[in-house]
Amino acid sequence: MARTERTERQLKLGVLIDADNTPAAIIEGLLGEIAKFGSASVKRIYGDWTNPHLKGWREVLLEHAIQPMQQFGYTVGKSATDTAMIIDAMDLLYTEKLDGFCIVSSDSDFTRLASRLREAGMLVLGFGEKKTPKAFVGACDRFIYTEILRKEAAGPTRERASRGGGGAPKRMSAAELKRDSRLVTLLRDGVEDSADDSGWADLGLVGRNVANRSPEFDPRNYGYPKLGELIRATGLFEIDERTAKDSPTKFVYVRDKRRRDRTDEE
């Protein structure tokens, strides 16, 4: 089934969690994030549950109806958990009517799995820490850093940053955003690819184009909850809120200020 067809209904997702290198503190934020994309039809978590370091996970599994999959570590230095997840993912691919998979891990061993699932037409969402290798990140349709999903990510961003906690990233200033050349290029290219002849681009389309270029992009990584807020904060774009006739709904359009300057010169 084509991805455009799947967007018309609730997507059925398989959630596979690597407990060995994923903190239990992200669980509420993780499931909330997954709910934005579809329904978690399958929820499994893998690890050696005889190991004391998984105690935090054991306390939340029942509450969130996540099925623990026992996997003993047979060989020192080798991750039997990763192998079990990969085998189960392929079994689910062929036995369950799923639309996509959520792979929760920071391990590069899942790079080939993500690529294979996408080849089969699956939506692949990756979740992991910022240390996750770029190869795995790039193999996913979207990749969300789990630092922004932790429990302590709630509350005022700047206050959390001042405490030095492990919550969401500190909100970056306009000057800091402009110095991030990769971000500036990403946003400008996303707007340009989405723009009409006058340079104006629908914000929703900009977001999709940016995500296609960079699976790990998320405005929350810069301390902003929404893409529109991040774009406005850079000071590099014009913002135009339009209301459709006979509708209170507002549509946000953005344009690179350089396009306006070129138009004025002409």
N, C-alpha and C positions, 0 to 999 in steps of 0.2 A: 504493500500500500504506500502511495506517495506521501511525503511529509506534508504537503499542502492539504491533502485529504484528512490527515490525522488531526490537524489543528481545529477541525470542526467538531470534535468530540473530546471527551476526557481521555488523555493518554494513560495507558497502563504501563507502569514502570516496575522494573525489578531492581531492588536496592541491595547491593552486596557491600558489606562493611568489613574492612580489615582491622580487627580489634587490636592487633599487635602494635600498630603505629597510628591509631586514631584515638584522640582523647574523648572520654564519655561526656565531657562538658559541652560538646557541640550538638548533642542529640536533638534538643528542642529546636535549635536554629536550623539544623540539617533537615529535619522532617518538614519544618515550615517552608524552607527553601524548595524542597522537592515538590511540595504541594502547589507551588506556583506553576509547575510544568505539567503535573498530572497526578494520578493516584498511585500510591505505592502498593501495588498488588502483591508483591513478594518482598519480604523484608528479612534478610538473613545476615548474621554476623559471625565471623570466623575467628577462632583462636583456641588456645589450649586453656580451657576453663578451670583446670586444676592449678593454674599459675596465679599467685596472689596479686600480681600487678593488674589483673583484669577485674578486680573487685568492684571498681567504679562502674564498669559496664554491667556487671551482674545485678546491680541495684536498680537499673533502669530498663532492663529488657522486658520484664513483664508489663510494666506501665505502658510501654509503647508497642507491645505486641511484636517484638523482634525475635525471630527464631535463632537461638544460638546453635552453631554448628561446631561440634567438638573436633579439633584437629591437633593431635599430639605432634610435638617436634621430634621427628625420628632421627634427624641428623644435625649435628652442631654446625651452625653457619649457613644452613639451608632453610628456606621458609616453606614449610609444608602448607601453611595457611594460604599462601599465594597460589600454590598449585591447586588446592581444593576450590578456591574461588573461581579460578579459570575453568576448571572442569565443570563446575556447577553452572557457570554462565553459559557455556556452550550447550549443556543439557537444557537449560531454560530457553535458549534461543530456538531449539527445535521442538520442545514439548509444550511450551506455554505460549499463549497468544499475547505477547508483549509488544509494546511499541518502542520501548527503549530501556536503557540500563543506567543506573547510578552506581558508579564505582567509587567507593570511598576509601582512599589510600593515598599515601605520598610516595609509593614505591614504583620505580620505573618498570618493574616486571609486568605491569599491566598495559604497557604501551601497545604491544602487539594485539592483546585482547581488544582494546578499544578500537584499533584499526579494523580488526576482523568484524566486530559487531557493526561498525559503520558500513563496511562493505556489504553486509547483509541487510542494509536499509534501516538499521536501528538508530534511534536518537541516543547519543552517549553523553552523559553528564558526569564530569569528574569532580571530585571533592578531595582536597588535600592541603597540606601546609605549604607555605611559600618556598620551602626547600624542595618541593616536588620537581623532579627533572623536567626540563622543557619538552623533551620528547613525548612524555606522557601527556603533558598539558596540551600540546599541539595535536595529539591524536584524538582529542575529545571535541564534540561540537561546542560545548561550553565547559569551562573549568572554573570552579568557585573556591577561593582560598578559605579554609576553615577558620582562620583567625578572626574573621568577621562574624562567625556563627556561634562563638562561645557564649555561655550564659552571661559573663561579665560584660558582654558587648552592649547590654542595655544601659540606657541613661545618657546624659550629656557627653558627647565625644571628647570635648576639650578637658572636662573634669577628669575623665578616665585617664587621659594622656598625662595629666599633671601628677596623677598618682603612680604613674609608671606601671599600670596594670596590663594584663594580657588581653584586653578587649579589642574593640575595633580600632583601626588606624586613626591617628591624629588627623584632624581636618587640615588640609594643606592650604596655605594662603595663595592669593592670586600670583604673587611673585614666584612662589615655589612651583606652582602648576606650570607657569610659563617657562621655567627653567628645565622642566621635564620634556626634553625634545621628542622623546618617543611618544608621550601622551599627546603633545600638540600635533604632531604629524598624524597620529591615529585619528584624532577628532577632525582635523581639517580634511583628511582624505575621506572620512566617513560622511562628512557634510557634502563634499564635492561630488562624491559618487551618488548621492541621493538628491542632488539639487536639480531644480528646473532651470530654464534658460536665464532666469533673472538671479539665480544663485540661492534661492530659498529652498530649504529642505524640511520635510516633515520629520519631527523629532523621533517618532517611532521607527521610521525607515532608517534614520541615522543610527539608532541603537542596534538595529539588526545588522546593518553593514559593518559597524564597528566590531560587533561580536563575531561576525564571520571572519574578519581580519585577525582578530586576537581573542581566542576562546577564553582566556583568563581575565579579560577586561571586565571590571565591575566598578562603578563609581564609588562604592563603599570602600574600595581599597585606598581611596584618596580622602576618605572621611565624609563623603557626600551620599545621602541615601538614594538620590535620584540622578539620572543622567542630566536632566535639565538644569538641576542645581549646580552640577559640576561644570557644565558648559557655560552657564552664566558667570560662575566664579572665575573662570579664566580671563574674562574681559576681552576675549578675542572674537566674539561672535555677537551679532545682533539677534535679538529675540523678538518674535512677533506672535502674540496670542490672538487667534482668530476664532470667531464664533459663527457657526453655520446658521443659515437662515432658519427661523422657527425652531431653534434648538439651543439650549443653554450650554451645551458641551463646548469646551474650548479646545482648539487644536493649536499646538505649539509648533512654530516654524523657526528655523535658525539659518543664519547666513554669515559666512566668513566676512569680517569687516574689511578685509583686503579687497573683496569683490565690490563693496560699496565705494571704496576709495578709487578703484579703477574706473567705476562708472562715473563718478564725479569728475574725474580727469577728462573723460571723453565728452 
